Amino acid sequence: MIRKYLKRFLLCGFTGWGLECFWTGLGSILSGTDRTLPCHTSVWMFPIYGTAMFIVPISKHLKGKSILIRGGLYTILIFLTEFITGSILSFFHLCPWDYSQAKFQIHGLIRLDYAPAWFTTGLFFEKLLNESHRLSLYKTVYDVKKK
């Protein structure tokens, strides 16, 4: 049982890091600062992204609900996680992000204009963590045959 949760935590942590590298790299070219697309993240982000594993029980309760309800709830939960973890890290002067210069920010910890990105990310993690999807993906990648 613990192994299953550890696998989910690691999957979400590594996936989150990858998504953040993609996002910050893309931001480099959009801002025109560096066309080599350098990205950056922090080790602190790994456990924060790892908490996305809690989407599994939530998604089970939301099964059959519309994409707007599911994505909206995930967006709110991601904002809450970002705000809480950012507040804790800021208390110790360890927070790797600062949105205080952004127009739609709250205490420099969350950006409301990121809602579409978090909406999509929440639904992405839901799909990633779905047992049947992971099994079919595993079978496809490793060509596992039924015995």
Residue frames as a rotation matrix with the C-alpha (Angstrom) as fourth column:
MET 1
0.568 0.823 0.000 0.00
0.823 -0.568 0.000 0.00
0.000 0.000 -1.000 0.00
ILE 2
0.500 -0.472 -0.726 2.76
0.093 -0.804 0.587 2.45
-0.861 -0.361 -0.358 0.95
ARG 3
-0.532 -0.745 0.402 4.61
0.441 0.161 0.883 1.49
-0.723 0.647 0.243 -2.21
LYS 4
-0.003 0.646 0.763 1.59
0.994 -0.081 0.073 2.52
0.109 0.759 -0.642 -4.33
TYR 5
0.885 0.361 -0.294 1.48
0.418 -0.893 0.165 5.95
-0.203 -0.269 -0.942 -2.66
LEU 6
0.119 -0.931 -0.346 5.24
0.091 -0.337 0.937 6.38
-0.989 -0.143 0.045 -2.98
LYS 7
-0.513 -0.264 0.817 5.04
0.782 0.247 0.572 5.60
-0.353 0.932 0.080 -6.70
ARG 8
0.451 0.764 0.462 2.25
0.864 -0.503 -0.013 8.15
0.223 0.405 -0.887 -7.15
PHE 9
0.773 -0.221 -0.594 4.19
0.194 -0.810 0.554 10.75
-0.604 -0.544 -0.583 -5.15
LEU 10
-0.279 -0.960 0.030 7.34
0.236 -0.038 0.971 10.19
-0.931 0.278 0.237 -7.24
LEU 11
-0.283 0.267 0.921 5.38
0.957 0.135 0.255 10.19
-0.057 0.954 -0.294 -10.50
CYS 12
0.753 0.645 0.130 3.72
0.646 -0.763 0.040 13.50
0.125 0.053 -0.991 -9.61
GLY 13
0.550 -0.620 -0.559 6.95
0.122 -0.603 0.789 15.05
-0.826 -0.502 -0.256 -8.32
PHE 14
-0.506 -0.800 0.322 8.95
0.415 0.102 0.904 14.22
-0.756 0.591 0.280 -11.43
THR 15
-0.078 0.566 0.821 6.08
0.987 -0.069 0.142 15.13
0.137 0.821 -0.554 -13.76
GLY 16
0.845 0.414 -0.339 5.64
0.491 -0.852 0.182 18.47
-0.213 -0.321 -0.923 -12.01
TRP 17
0.081 -0.906 -0.415 9.33
0.117 -0.405 0.907 19.23
-0.990 -0.122 0.074 -12.32
GLY 18
-0.598 -0.292 0.747 9.16
0.713 0.231 0.662 18.44
-0.366 0.928 0.070 -16.03
LEU 19
0.338 0.813 0.473 6.11
0.915 -0.402 0.037 20.62
0.221 0.420 -0.880 -16.52
GLU 20
0.771 -0.091 -0.630 7.74
0.261 -0.858 0.443 23.46
-0.581 -0.505 -0.638 -14.63
CYS 21
-0.351 -0.936 -0.012 10.88
0.279 -0.117 0.953 23.22
-0.894 0.332 0.302 -16.75
PHE 22
-0.387 0.302 0.871 8.72
0.921 0.075 0.383 23.30
0.050 0.950 -0.308 -19.88
TRP 23
0.657 0.752 -0.041 6.71
0.751 -0.650 0.117 26.29
0.061 -0.108 -0.992 -18.55
THR 24
0.574 -0.488 -0.657 9.73
0.090 -0.760 0.643 28.36
-0.814 -0.429 -0.393 -17.48
GLY 25
-0.526 -0.751 0.399 11.62
0.472 0.132 0.872 27.45
-0.707 0.647 0.285 -20.65
LEU 26
-0.069 0.614 0.787 8.67
0.975 -0.125 0.183 28.52
0.211 0.780 -0.590 -22.77
GLY 27
0.803 0.366 -0.470 8.48
0.516 -0.822 0.241 31.72
-0.298 -0.436 -0.849 -20.75
SER 28
-0.088 -0.930 -0.357 12.07
0.324 -0.365 0.873 32.52
-0.942 -0.039 0.334 -21.75
ILE 29
-0.744 -0.198 0.639 11.24
0.657 -0.042 0.752 32.59
-0.122 0.979 0.162 -25.44
LEU 30
0.249 0.922 0.296 7.92
0.919 -0.321 0.228 34.39
0.305 0.216 -0.928 -24.99
SER 31
0.735 -0.040 -0.676 9.63
0.366 -0.816 0.446 37.18
-0.570 -0.576 -0.586 -23.06
GLY 32
0.900 -0.390 0.194 12.32
0.074 -0.302 -0.950 37.35
0.429 0.870 -0.243 -25.73
THR 33
0.701 -0.637 0.320 15.09
-0.652 -0.391 0.650 37.04
-0.289 -0.664 -0.689 -23.17
ASP 34
-0.415 -0.880 0.230 16.76
-0.714 0.472 0.516 33.82
-0.563 0.050 -0.825 -24.27
ARG 35
0.340 0.570 -0.748 15.99
-0.929 0.325 -0.175 31.68
0.144 0.755 0.640 -27.31
THR 36
-0.622 -0.591 -0.514 17.93
-0.476 0.806 -0.351 28.71
0.622 0.027 -0.783 -25.88
LEU 37
0.342 0.933 -0.114 14.90
-0.377 0.248 0.893 28.13
0.861 -0.263 0.436 -23.59
PRO 38
-0.783 -0.593 -0.188 16.67
-0.055 0.366 -0.929 27.77
0.620 -0.717 -0.319 -20.25
CYS 39
0.391 0.914 -0.107 14.41
0.006 0.113 0.994 26.54
0.920 -0.390 0.039 -17.50
HIS 40
-0.737 -0.601 0.308 14.59
-0.333 -0.073 -0.940 26.67
0.588 -0.796 -0.147 -13.74
THR 41
0.507 0.821 -0.262 12.95
-0.050 0.332 0.942 25.03
0.861 -0.464 0.209 -10.78
SER 42
-0.180 -0.509 0.842 13.76
-0.917 -0.224 -0.331 24.24
0.357 -0.831 -0.427 -7.17
VAL 43
-0.815 -0.142 -0.562 14.17
0.034 0.956 -0.291 21.07
0.578 -0.257 -0.774 -5.17
TRP 44
-0.832 0.551 0.068 11.43
-0.206 -0.192 -0.960 22.44
-0.515 -0.812 0.273 -2.90
MET 45
-0.238 0.782 -0.575 9.01
-0.969 -0.234 0.082 22.04
-0.071 0.577 0.814 -5.81
PHE 46
-0.706 -0.092 -0.703 9.36
-0.324 0.924 0.204 18.26
0.630 0.372 -0.682 -5.93
PRO 47
-0.862 0.423 -0.279 7.36
0.491 0.562 -0.665 17.49
-0.125 -0.710 -0.693 -2.76
ILE 48
-0.495 0.722 -0.484 4.88
-0.418 -0.686 -0.596 20.23
-0.762 -0.093 0.641 -3.63
TYR 49
-0.265 0.373 -0.889 4.17
-0.930 0.144 0.338 18.64
0.254 0.917 0.309 -7.01
GLY 50
-0.898 -0.138 -0.418 4.21
-0.058 0.979 -0.198 15.24
0.437 -0.153 -0.887 -5.29
THR 51
-0.750 0.660 0.050 1.09
-0.089 -0.025 -0.996 16.25
-0.656 -0.751 0.077 -3.36
ALA 52
-0.351 0.624 -0.698 -0.82
-0.935 -0.203 0.289 16.03
0.039 0.755 0.655 -6.67
MET 53
-0.891 -0.001 -0.454 -1.14
-0.036 0.997 0.068 12.34
0.452 0.076 -0.889 -5.78
PHE 54
-0.763 0.639 -0.096 -4.15
0.163 0.046 -0.986 13.38
-0.625 -0.768 -0.139 -3.67
ILE 55
-0.478 0.597 -0.644 -6.06
-0.872 -0.411 0.267 13.96
-0.106 0.689 0.717 -6.89
VAL 56
-0.845 0.108 -0.523 -6.73
-0.107 0.926 0.363 10.20
0.524 0.363 -0.771 -7.00
PRO 57
-0.673 0.655 -0.343 -9.28
0.702 0.419 -0.576 10.03
-0.234 -0.629 -0.742 -4.16
ILE 58
-0.436 0.509 -0.742 -10.76
-0.214 -0.860 -0.464 13.37
-0.874 -0.043 0.484 -5.18
SER 59
-0.665 0.145 -0.733 -11.19
-0.746 -0.075 0.662 12.26
0.041 0.987 0.158 -8.79
LYS 60
-0.888 0.376 -0.264 -13.01
0.362 0.927 0.101 9.13
0.283 -0.006 -0.959 -7.61
HIS 61
-0.397 0.761 -0.513 -15.61
0.561 -0.241 -0.792 11.33
-0.727 -0.602 -0.331 -5.89
LEU 62
-0.220 0.258 -0.941 -15.85
-0.496 -0.860 -0.120 13.53
-0.840 0.440 0.317 -8.99
LYS 63
-0.914 -0.156 0.375 -16.31
0.189 0.653 0.734 10.65
-0.359 0.741 -0.567 -11.42
GLY 64
-0.244 0.846 0.474 -19.05
0.970 0.210 0.123 11.51
0.005 0.490 -0.872 -13.90
LYS 65
0.392 0.325 -0.861 -18.93
0.425 -0.894 -0.143 15.24
-0.816 -0.309 -0.488 -13.12
SER 66
0.956 0.028 0.291 -18.33
0.277 -0.400 -0.873 17.76
0.092 0.916 -0.391 -15.87
ILE 67
0.107 -0.981 0.165 -14.86
0.886 0.018 -0.463 18.85
0.451 0.195 0.871 -16.89
LEU 68
0.013 -0.043 0.999 -15.64
-0.086 -0.995 -0.042 22.37
0.996 -0.086 -0.016 -15.63
ILE 69
0.864 0.334 0.376 -16.43
-0.401 0.007 0.916 21.12
0.303 -0.943 0.140 -12.13
ARG 70
0.770 -0.624 -0.137 -13.42
0.633 0.716 0.295 18.80
-0.086 -0.314 0.946 -11.97
GLY 71
-0.036 -0.840 0.541 -10.97
0.792 -0.354 -0.497 21.30
0.609 0.410 0.678 -13.48
GLY 72
0.275 0.222 0.936 -12.39
-0.228 -0.930 0.287 24.14
0.934 -0.293 -0.205 -11.38
LEU 73
0.989 0.089 0.120 -11.99
-0.140 0.258 0.956 22.19
0.054 -0.962 0.268 -8.16
TYR 74
0.476 -0.879 -0.003 -8.45
0.879 0.476 -0.013 21.14
0.013 0.004 1.000 -9.09
THR 75
-0.006 -0.453 0.891 -7.61
0.399 -0.818 -0.413 24.79
0.917 0.353 0.186 -9.84
ILE 76
0.627 0.312 0.713 -8.85
-0.473 -0.575 0.668 25.88
0.618 -0.757 -0.213 -6.40
LEU 77
0.963 -0.268 -0.022 -6.94
0.196 0.645 0.739 23.06
-0.184 -0.716 0.674 -4.69
ILE 78
0.222 -0.924 0.310 -3.75
0.908 0.080 -0.411 23.90
0.355 0.373 0.858 -6.57
PHE 79
0.126 -0.115 0.985 -4.11
-0.056 -0.992 -0.109 27.58
0.990 -0.041 -0.131 -5.60
LEU 80
0.880 0.248 0.405 -4.61
-0.407 -0.047 0.912 26.55
0.246 -0.967 0.060 -1.96
THR 81
0.752 -0.658 -0.049 -1.59
0.642 0.712 0.283 24.24
-0.152 -0.244 0.958 -2.06
GLU 82
0.050 -0.746 0.664 0.52
0.707 -0.443 -0.551 26.93
0.705 0.498 0.505 -3.71
PHE 83
0.349 0.157 0.924 -0.58
-0.334 -0.900 0.279 29.54
0.876 -0.406 -0.262 -1.16
ILE 84
0.975 0.069 0.210 -0.08
-0.221 0.314 0.923 27.31
-0.002 -0.947 0.321 1.90
THR 85
0.573 -0.818 0.054 3.28
0.809 0.575 0.121 25.86
-0.130 -0.026 0.991 0.84
GLY 86
0.068 -0.526 0.848 4.44
0.528 -0.702 -0.478 29.28
0.847 0.480 0.230 -0.36
SER 87
0.650 0.234 0.723 3.49
-0.420 -0.681 0.599 30.82
0.633 -0.694 -0.345 2.99
ILE 88
0.946 -0.322 0.045 5.39
0.156 0.571 0.806 28.16
-0.285 -0.755 0.590 4.90
LEU 89
0.282 -0.889 0.360 8.47
0.953 0.215 -0.216 28.45
0.114 0.404 0.908 2.69
SER 90
0.230 -0.148 0.962 8.31
0.209 -0.958 -0.198 32.27
0.951 0.247 -0.189 2.82
PHE 91
0.961 0.148 0.232 8.28
-0.197 -0.222 0.955 32.14
0.193 -0.964 -0.184 6.63
PHE 92
0.596 -0.790 0.145 11.69
0.404 0.451 0.796 30.44
-0.694 -0.416 0.588 6.43
HIS 93
0.345 -0.409 -0.845 12.83
-0.659 -0.746 0.093 32.65
-0.669 0.525 -0.527 3.50
LEU 94
-0.587 -0.547 0.597 12.92
-0.062 0.765 0.641 29.60
-0.807 0.339 -0.483 1.21
CYS 95
0.450 0.864 0.224 10.09
0.194 0.150 -0.969 30.27
-0.872 0.480 -0.100 -1.25
PRO 96
-0.496 -0.751 0.435 11.45
0.560 0.106 0.821 29.81
-0.663 0.652 0.369 -4.80
TRP 97
-0.299 0.422 0.856 8.75
0.834 -0.320 0.449 31.95
0.463 0.848 -0.256 -6.45
ASP 98
-0.525 0.174 -0.833 7.70
0.443 -0.780 -0.442 35.56
-0.727 -0.601 0.332 -6.02
TYR 99
-0.267 0.544 0.795 4.73
0.931 -0.067 0.359 36.89
0.248 0.837 -0.488 -7.95
SER 100
-0.032 0.298 -0.954 4.61
0.709 -0.666 -0.232 40.23
-0.704 -0.684 -0.190 -6.12
GLN 101
-0.721 -0.290 -0.629 5.26
-0.169 -0.807 0.566 42.14
-0.672 0.515 0.532 -9.38
ALA 102
-0.841 0.455 0.294 2.42
0.499 0.440 0.746 40.39
0.210 0.774 -0.597 -11.26
LYS 103
-0.694 0.616 0.373 -0.89
-0.455 -0.776 0.436 42.16
0.558 0.132 0.819 -11.82
PHE 104
0.361 0.931 -0.048 -3.26
-0.631 0.282 0.722 39.47
0.686 -0.230 0.690 -10.52
GLN 105
-0.429 -0.625 -0.653 -1.25
0.136 0.670 -0.730 38.17
0.893 -0.402 -0.202 -7.56
ILE 106
0.781 0.582 0.226 -2.22
-0.184 -0.131 0.974 37.49
0.597 -0.802 0.004 -3.97
HIS 107
0.836 -0.488 0.249 0.53
-0.335 -0.094 0.938 38.16
-0.434 -0.868 -0.242 -1.41
GLY 108
0.080 -0.852 -0.517 3.10
-0.995 -0.101 0.013 37.35
-0.063 0.513 -0.856 -4.10
LEU 109
-0.516 -0.297 0.804 2.29
-0.475 0.880 0.020 33.65
-0.713 -0.372 -0.595 -3.65
ILE 110
-0.230 0.469 0.853 -0.35
0.700 0.689 -0.190 32.89
-0.676 0.553 -0.487 -6.28
ARG 111
-0.870 0.008 -0.493 -1.25
-0.333 -0.747 0.576 34.39
-0.363 0.665 0.652 -9.64
LEU 112
-0.027 0.966 0.256 -4.91
-0.116 0.252 -0.961 34.30
-0.993 -0.055 0.105 -10.54
ASP 113
0.384 0.132 -0.914 -4.04
-0.884 -0.235 -0.405 34.66
-0.268 0.963 0.026 -14.23
TYR 114
-0.739 -0.643 -0.203 -2.47
-0.671 0.729 0.136 31.18
0.060 0.236 -0.970 -13.98
ALA 115
-0.110 0.788 0.606 -5.94
-0.612 0.427 -0.666 29.66
-0.783 -0.444 0.435 -13.43
PRO 116
0.717 0.405 -0.567 -6.18
-0.697 0.404 -0.593 28.26
-0.011 0.820 0.572 -17.00
ALA 117
-0.158 -0.859 -0.487 -2.76
-0.680 0.452 -0.577 26.62
0.715 0.240 -0.656 -16.62
TRP 118
-0.798 -0.126 0.589 -3.72
-0.572 0.467 -0.675 25.08
-0.190 -0.875 -0.445 -13.26
PHE 119
0.296 0.951 0.086 -7.10
-0.766 0.290 -0.574 23.98
-0.571 0.104 0.815 -14.65
THR 120
0.603 -0.140 -0.786 -5.32
-0.643 0.498 -0.582 22.10
0.473 0.856 0.210 -17.43
THR 121
-0.484 -0.875 -0.029 -2.61
-0.636 0.374 -0.674 20.78
0.601 -0.308 -0.738 -15.11
GLY 122
-0.418 0.410 0.810 -5.17
-0.752 0.344 -0.562 19.40
-0.509 -0.845 0.165 -12.66
LEU 123
0.697 0.711 -0.093 -6.98
-0.615 0.527 -0.586 17.53
-0.368 0.466 0.805 -15.42
PHE 124
0.273 -0.706 -0.653 -3.63
-0.659 0.357 -0.662 16.31
0.701 0.611 -0.368 -16.76
PHE 125
-0.723 -0.554 0.412 -2.67
-0.667 0.407 -0.624 14.86
0.178 -0.726 -0.664 -13.36
GLU 126
0.099 0.839 0.535 -6.13
-0.752 0.415 -0.512 13.31
-0.651 -0.352 0.672 -13.05
LYS 127
0.812 0.196 -0.550 -5.58
-0.561 0.524 -0.641 11.49
0.163 0.829 0.535 -16.34
LEU 128
-0.103 -0.963 -0.248 -1.99
-0.675 0.251 -0.694 10.58
0.730 0.095 -0.676 -15.46
LEU 129
-0.736 -0.236 0.635 -3.01
-0.674 0.340 -0.656 9.06
-0.061 -0.911 -0.409 -12.15
ASN 130
0.368 0.930 -0.015 -6.05
-0.919 0.362 -0.154 7.19
-0.138 0.070 0.988 -13.41
GLU 131
-0.092 -0.437 0.895 -5.35
-0.435 0.826 0.359 3.50
-0.896 -0.356 -0.266 -12.82
SER 132
0.542 0.348 0.765 -6.86
0.426 0.671 -0.607 2.20
-0.725 0.654 0.216 -16.04
HIS 133
0.959 -0.240 -0.152 -5.08
-0.269 -0.592 -0.760 4.84
0.093 0.769 -0.632 -18.11
ARG 134
0.160 -0.960 0.230 -1.73
-0.944 -0.081 0.319 4.05
-0.288 -0.268 -0.919 -16.49
LEU 135
0.026 -0.106 0.994 -2.26
-0.087 0.990 0.108 0.34
-0.996 -0.090 0.017 -17.03
SER 136
0.816 0.319 0.482 -3.15
0.422 0.242 -0.874 0.75
-0.395 0.916 0.062 -20.70
LEU 137
0.778 -0.609 -0.155 -0.22
-0.613 -0.681 -0.401 3.12
0.138 0.407 -0.903 -21.20
TYR 138
-0.011 -0.790 0.613 2.12
-0.758 0.406 0.511 0.62
-0.653 -0.459 -0.603 -19.50
LYS 139
0.273 0.192 0.943 0.80
0.265 0.927 -0.266 -2.20
-0.925 0.322 0.202 -21.68
THR 140
0.990 0.111 0.083 1.22
0.114 -0.309 -0.944 -0.10
-0.079 0.945 -0.319 -24.81
VAL 141
0.538 -0.843 -0.022 4.76
-0.842 -0.536 -0.064 1.00
0.042 0.053 -0.998 -24.00
TYR 142
-0.369 -0.752 0.547 6.00
-0.801 0.555 0.223 -2.42
-0.471 -0.356 -0.807 -22.85
ASP 143
-0.191 0.360 -0.913 3.79
-0.808 0.471 0.354 -4.51
0.557 0.806 0.201 -25.15
VAL 144
-0.801 -0.016 0.599 2.51
-0.476 0.624 -0.620 -6.62
-0.364 -0.782 -0.507 -22.25
LYS 145
-0.455 0.631 -0.629 0.29
-0.455 0.442 0.773 -9.48
0.766 0.637 0.086 -23.39
LYS 146
0.281 0.612 0.740 -2.44
-0.958 0.224 0.179 -11.16
-0.057 -0.759 0.649 -21.35
LYS 147
-0.790 -0.601 0.123 -1.50
-0.605 0.796 0.002 -14.67
-0.099 -0.072 -0.992 -20.23
